[in-house]
Every structure is written in structure tokens, then in C-alpha cells.
Amino acid sequence: MAFRIKAAALGILIAASVHGALTVPVRHDHLLGHGAGRLVATDEGLGFEEDSGKKEHSWLLKWQDIQQLWIGVREVRVTTYADSRLRLGADREHRLQAAAGSTFDPLYAVAKDRMDQRLVAAVPGELNDTLWELPVKLKRGFGGSEGVLSAGSDAIVYRSPEKDESRTWRMSDIESVSTAAPFDLTIVTFEGGRAYTFQLKQRLEERQYQALWRRLNKSKQAEILR
């Protein structure tokens, strides 16, 4: 009975796409082969329905029931609070790939206004304005990636041509920023306390750093008041 109710709710969610919800054609991998389907995002939540009609592969989640939503340009990873028997009780995760000709870029625009720090955006979002912009290298292990780091009044965006290296951090996603030298910047996020360290190819002026620091602290103060 519970499954039929859930399946019916998913049908309502899919039908809502006609009235402005976001629909992205996707591919869902099985243990053997894969199936095509649709990812649908509405004000209420996120759902997937496989075109084959197999209900065991379909699911529906309210935004609050998503433990982490990782959005890349070509892949989405949805970690839930449900236990997975196949993974010995580890949290269940759904992975979807964008169909040919589609990307998940529009999904970030929907999710950013409906999720808190449980959203991880591996896509380059748009800034309302730009405080400064610098060419950089993101240090990672024994290597890294190169791109452009842009700071705005509401977010920081790292754009890189390398796969899944781009990031968008809303001010609410950032725990702190620090600099040890004019060619160094570290961003500590609420993504498990992960730190992103950038080598700057151009000097970060004191006024530029202070503008970012003030904006971050203004955002934190507003969050405390809320």
C-alpha cells in the first residue's frame, strides 16, 4: 500500500512538470544495463520515473529528505537517509546521468532556493554582481585544476573546463575564507569542513579580500538574525 501511494505521488509530481516544474531527461544505471527516464524537480521535492514503467526504479523525495544533493553538469548524486541493504546499511544513493543533449545546470537554479548546506554544486552558477575575478589553480592532492575564481555579493564561483571541477558556493555554504599571502586563498565550506586552497595567478589586493570578508560576515549576521 505504501509503495502504491508513493508511486501515485510520483505520478502527480511528473504531471506537475507541465505547469512549470523542471524536467531533465536522464539515464539510470542498473546492475545490468540501464534505463532512460526523467528527473523532475518541483517546489515539493525531487523525483525520478523510468520510462519503462518499472516502479522499483522510480523514487520521490521531499527536499528535506535529501541528505546531500550533488549536482554536476552531466551527473546528479542524491544521498538519502534510507539504509541500503546492498551496501550493508550505508545510506542509499541514487545516481543519474544526463541524456544526450541535456545537462543538470538548470537544476542548480531550482535547488539553491530550496536546499541548505546539504547542496553541493559542482557547476558554475551565475553571480548577481562581481566583486573581483582572478585566474587561479585549485590545489588538489598532487595536482589540481585551473580556471577562474569569481567573488560576488551572494556567492563565489570557480569555473574550470575540467570535468566536475567547477564549484558554486553560496555565502551560506562557506564557513570561512583566509589568505596567508597575496597569491593564496583558502575557502572552508560546510561540505564536511572541506577546504579548497587556490593558488592565485594575479595578486589579490587587500581591498578585494576585505570586500569578500565583509560580505561573508554580513551574510552570517543576517543568518543569525533569521
C-alpha positions in Angstrom: 0.0 0.0 0.0 2.8 2.4 1.0 4.5 1.8 -2.3 1.3 2.4 -4.3 0.8 5.7 -2.5 4.4 6.7 -3.2 4.1 5.8 -6.9 0.9 7.8 -7.2 2.6 10.8 -5.6 5.4 10.4 -8.1 2.9 10.4 -10.9 1.4 13.7 -9.6 5.0 15.2 -9.4 5.7 14.2 -13.0 2.4 15.6 -14.2 3.2 18.9 -12.5 6.1 19.3 -14.9 3.5 20.6 -17.4 2.9 23.5 -15.2 6.4 24.8 -14.8 8.4 22.2 -12.9 11.9 21.4 -14.2 12.2 18.1 -16.2 15.5 16.7 -17.3 15.8 13.6 -19.5 18.2 11.2 -17.7 19.8 7.7 -17.8 19.7 5.4 -14.7 22.2 2.6 -14.5 21.1 -0.8 -13.3 23.2 -3.7 -12.1 22.8 -5.0 -15.6 22.3 -2.3 -18.3 20.5 0.9 -17.8 17.1 2.6 -18.3 16.0 6.0 -19.6 13.7 8.3 -17.6 13.0 11.7 -16.3 14.2 13.7 -13.3 11.6 16.2 -12.1 12.1 19.0 -9.6 9.2 20.9 -8.1 8.6 23.1 -5.1 7.8 20.0 -3.1 10.8 17.8 -4.0 12.8 15.7 -6.4 11.6 12.6 -8.2 12.7 10.1 -10.9 10.4 7.9 -13.1 11.8 5.4 -15.5 10.3 5.3 -19.0 10.0 1.5 -18.9 7.3 1.9 -16.2 9.3 -0.2 -13.7 8.2 1.2 -10.3 11.1 -0.4 -8.4 13.5 2.1 -10.1 11.3 5.1 -9.5 11.5 7.3 -6.4 10.2 10.5 -4.9 11.9 12.6 -2.1 10.9 15.8 -0.4 13.7 18.3 -0.3 14.0 17.8 3.5 14.6 14.1 3.0 17.7 14.6 0.9 20.8 14.2 2.9 23.1 15.5 0.2 22.3 16.6 -3.4 25.5 16.7 -5.5 24.9 18.4 -8.9 27.4 18.1 -11.7 27.0 19.2 -15.3 26.4 15.6 -16.5 25.7 13.7 -13.3 23.5 14.0 -10.2 24.0 12.1 -6.9 21.2 12.0 -4.4 22.1 10.7 -1.0 19.1 9.8 1.2 18.6 8.9 4.9 17.3 5.5 4.0 19.5 2.4 4.5 20.7 0.3 1.6 20.7 -3.4 2.0 23.1 -3.9 -0.8 25.6 -1.5 0.9 25.3 -3.2 4.3 23.2 -0.4 5.9 25.1 2.6 4.3 22.9 5.5 3.1 21.1 4.8 -0.1 22.3 6.9 -3.1 20.7 7.5 -6.5 23.0 8.4 -9.4 21.6 9.8 -12.7 23.4 10.8 -15.9 22.0 13.5 -18.2 20.7 12.2 -21.5 22.4 13.3 -24.7 21.8 17.0 -25.3 20.9 17.6 -21.7 22.7 19.0 -18.6 21.9 19.5 -15.0 22.8 23.2 -15.0 19.2 24.3 -14.6 18.7 22.0 -11.6 21.0 24.2 -9.5 18.8 27.2 -10.1 15.9 25.3 -8.7 17.7 23.6 -5.8 19.6 26.6 -4.5 16.5 28.2 -3.2 15.1 25.1 -1.6 18.1 23.4 0.0 20.6 24.5 2.7 24.3 23.4 3.0 23.3 19.9 2.0 23.5 21.1 -1.6 26.9 20.6 -3.3 27.1 22.5 -6.6 29.8 21.2 -9.0 28.5 23.6 -11.6 29.4 27.2 -12.3 26.4 29.3 -11.2 25.7 32.9 -12.2 26.6 35.9 -10.0 24.3 38.8 -9.4 27.3 41.0 -9.4 31.1 40.6 -9.3 33.4 42.0 -6.6 36.5 40.6 -8.3 37.7 37.9 -10.7 41.1 36.2 -10.9 42.8 33.3 -12.8 43.7 30.5 -10.4 44.8 26.9 -9.8 42.8 24.8 -7.4 45.3 22.6 -5.4 44.2 19.0 -5.0 46.5 16.3 -3.8 49.5 16.1 -6.1 47.8 18.0 -8.8 44.8 20.3 -9.3 42.8 22.1 -11.9 43.0 25.6 -13.5 40.2 28.1 -14.0 38.8 31.4 -12.9 37.6 32.3 -9.4 34.9 35.0 -9.2 33.6 36.6 -6.0 30.2 38.2 -5.8 28.0 39.7 -3.2 26.0 36.5 -2.8 28.3 33.6 -3.9 31.8 32.5 -5.0 32.1 30.7 -8.3 35.0 28.6 -9.6 34.9 27.9 -13.3 37.1 25.2 -14.8 37.0 23.4 -18.1 38.0 20.1 -16.3 35.2 17.6 -15.6 33.4 18.1 -12.2 36.0 20.7 -11.0 33.7 23.8 -11.2 32.0 24.9 -8.0 29.4 27.4 -6.8 29.3 28.3 -3.1 26.6 30.5 -1.7 27.7 32.6 1.2 25.7 30.3 3.4 27.8 27.4 2.2 31.1 29.0 3.3 32.4 28.6 6.9 35.4 30.9 6.4 37.9 32.5 4.0 41.5 33.1 4.7 44.7 34.3 3.0 48.3 33.8 4.0 49.8 35.7 1.1 48.7 37.9 -1.8 48.8 34.8 -4.1 46.9 32.4 -1.8 43.2 32.0 -0.8 41.5 29.2 1.1 37.8 28.7 1.3 36.5 26.4 4.0 33.0 25.1 3.3 30.3 23.3 5.3 30.7 20.3 2.9 32.1 18.2 5.7 34.5 21.1 6.6 36.3 20.6 3.2 38.9 23.3 2.4 39.6 24.5 -1.1 43.0 26.1 -1.5 43.7 28.3 -4.5 47.0 29.5 -6.0 46.3 32.9 -7.5 47.9 33.8 -10.8 47.3 37.5 -10.1 47.7 39.4 -6.8 44.7 39.5 -4.5 44.6 43.1 -3.3 43.8 43.8 0.4 40.7 45.7 -0.6 39.5 42.8 -2.7 39.9 40.3 0.2 38.3 42.7 2.7 35.3 43.2 0.4 34.8 39.4 0.3 35.4 39.1 4.1 32.8 41.8 4.9 30.2 40.2 2.6 30.7 36.8 4.1 30.3 38.2 7.6 27.3 40.2 6.7 25.7 37.1 5.4 26.5 35.2 8.6 25.0 38.1 10.7 21.8 38.0 8.6 21.6 34.2 9.1 21.9 34.6 12.9 19.1 37.2 12.9 16.9 34.9 10.9 
